[in-house]
Amino acid sequence: MYDKAQEETFEYTVKAAEEAEELRSVSSEKEIVFSVGTELTGLMQGIVEGSNVMERFGSPGFRENMKAGKYVKPLNDYLARVARAVRSVFNARSLTHPYRGSSRSIGAILIMYA
């Protein structure tokens, strides 16, 4: 899912976590992994200006703003919100890799596994 607004992405992610929990509860698999937040900075609307991924990656100053850490706070704020919601419906341990402003990284990931 990409080029969607933050609220739509949030709702979709929480619904997917509910489905993953249902699968986890009946699965004989040893581990179910749920990943949240991969490449959200560029793929989701609302962190970087632009209505689609090409506009966001091509926006003036994108690379400079990335290197300066302009997107760290809005991304981490979103990730904190979605992580709380996902943890409330997906019963799993989690491993979080927060975005810290690396010029080579444009997203963050929360991996939850049961």
C-alpha positions in Angstrom: 0.0 0.0 0.0 1.5 3.4 -1.0 0.4 6.9 -1.9 -2.3 6.9 0.8 -2.9 9.4 3.6 -1.6 8.7 7.1 -5.1 8.0 8.5 -5.9 5.5 5.7 -2.6 3.8 6.1 -3.1 3.7 9.9 -6.5 2.1 9.6 -5.3 -0.4 7.0 -2.3 -1.4 9.1 -4.4 -1.9 12.3 -6.9 -4.0 10.3 -4.0 -6.1 8.9 -2.6 -6.6 12.4 -6.1 -7.9 13.5 -6.0 -10.3 10.6 -2.5 -11.4 11.5 -3.5 -12.0 15.1 -6.3 -14.2 13.9 -3.9 -16.2 11.7 -1.4 -16.3 14.6 -4.0 -17.7 17.0 -4.9 -20.7 14.7 -1.5 -21.3 13.0 0.7 -24.2 13.6 3.6 -22.1 12.3 6.3 -21.4 14.8 6.4 -17.7 14.0 4.2 -15.1 12.4 5.9 -11.8 11.5 4.1 -8.5 11.1 6.1 -5.6 9.7 5.1 -2.0 10.1 6.6 1.1 8.6 8.9 0.1 5.9 9.7 3.1 3.7 6.9 5.2 5.0 8.8 8.4 4.6 8.5 8.3 0.9 5.6 5.9 0.2 3.0 7.4 2.6 1.5 10.9 2.2 2.1 13.3 4.9 5.7 13.1 5.9 7.3 14.5 2.7 5.3 17.0 0.5 3.7 15.6 -2.6 0.6 13.6 -3.5 2.4 10.6 -4.9 5.7 8.8 -4.5 7.3 10.4 -7.5 6.4 13.9 -6.3 7.8 13.1 -2.8 11.1 11.7 -4.0 11.5 14.4 -6.6 10.5 17.3 -4.4 13.0 20.2 -4.1 15.3 19.7 -1.2 14.2 16.1 -0.5 17.8 14.7 -0.2 19.0 17.7 1.9 15.9 17.5 4.2 16.5 13.8 4.6 20.1 14.4 5.5 19.2 17.2 7.9 16.7 14.9 9.7 13.6 17.0 8.8 11.4 13.9 8.6 12.5 12.2 11.8 9.9 13.7 14.2 6.8 13.3 12.0 7.8 9.7 11.1 8.6 8.7 14.7 5.3 10.3 15.8 3.4 8.3 13.3 5.3 5.1 14.1 4.7 5.5 17.8 0.9 5.9 17.2 0.7 2.9 14.8 2.9 0.7 17.0 0.6 1.3 20.0 -2.4 0.4 18.0 -0.9 -2.7 16.4 0.4 -3.9 19.8 -3.1 -3.7 21.1 -4.4 -6.2 18.6 -1.4 -8.3 17.6 -0.2 -10.4 20.6 3.5 -10.6 19.9 6.9 -9.7 20.9 8.4 -6.8 19.0 11.7 -5.5 17.7 11.7 -1.8 16.6 14.3 -0.2 14.4 13.5 3.6 14.6 14.5 6.0 12.0 17.3 8.3 13.2 17.9 10.5 10.2 20.5 8.5 8.3 20.9 9.9 4.8 20.7 6.4 3.5 17.5 5.4 5.2 14.0 6.7 4.3 11.8 4.6 6.6 11.6 2.7 9.8 10.3 -0.7 10.7 8.6 -2.3 13.5 8.7 -6.1 13.4 6.4 -8.1 15.5 6.6 -11.8 15.9 4.8 -14.5 17.8 
